[in-house]
Amino acid sequence: MKTYMQEIIIVFLLIELSIMNFNNFAYSEAVNNELSLADVTCIYHANDKSLQIKCVLLNTSSDNITVLTDHLNTTFLKDANKYVIGVNSMTEKFQGYNIVESIYKFAPVTLKPKEGTFINHIVKRTTKRINKDTIFIVRYEIREEFGKRFDLWYGAIESGPIKPKKIK
């Protein structure tokens, strides 16, 4: 049995979700455009040189897909001015055995059609100097080998050019 306050909170959450402004949609490099990257924002914290990347992954397909949302790797591609967030292939070996990490570490989320999920990723102590003119692209990428191993969405999607907000 819900209390009056719980009902108000639920209504508030529904209203907030329904009026969210998704902007900065990305184009997809996935062959069948199953996933979109939306509402990409970046905040650079100058005091500890960290970059906070927030975005929404949207399931634009007609099937359920599972995406990863946490403990993702970050690589900065200097020649393309691009931050790649994702999971690389399984390369760890021990005495001829593949070492497999737990999928649950990466916080998998299964999205039904027309559902989305948030990613809030921190790049600690970034070596990239960010100023008022900095612009880069955010890329979400799951390698095929890893995706197939765990029956996940794999491919790559990118944002348009992003100008991070700088705070001290």
Secondary structure as GFF3:
##gff-version 3
##sequence-region A 1 168
A	DSSP	alpha_helix	4	18	.	.	.	ID=ss1
A	DSSP	beta_strand	27	28	.	.	.	ID=ss2
A	DSSP	beta_strand	35	45	.	.	.	ID=ss3
A	DSSP	beta_strand	50	59	.	.	.	ID=ss4
A	DSSP	beta_strand	65	68	.	.	.	ID=ss5
A	DSSP	beta_strand	73	77	.	.	.	ID=ss6
A	DSSP	beta_strand	82	87	.	.	.	ID=ss7
A	DSSP	beta_strand	93	94	.	.	.	ID=ss8
A	DSSP	beta_strand	97	98	.	.	.	ID=ss9
A	DSSP	three_ten_helix	103	106	.	.	.	ID=ss10
A	DSSP	beta_strand	108	111	.	.	.	ID=ss11
A	DSSP	beta_strand	116	123	.	.	.	ID=ss12
A	DSSP	beta_strand	137	142	.	.	.	ID=ss13
A	DSSP	alpha_helix	144	150	.	.	.	ID=ss14
A	DSSP	beta_strand	155	158	.	.	.	ID=ss15
A	DSSP	beta_strand	165	167	.	.	.	ID=ss16
###
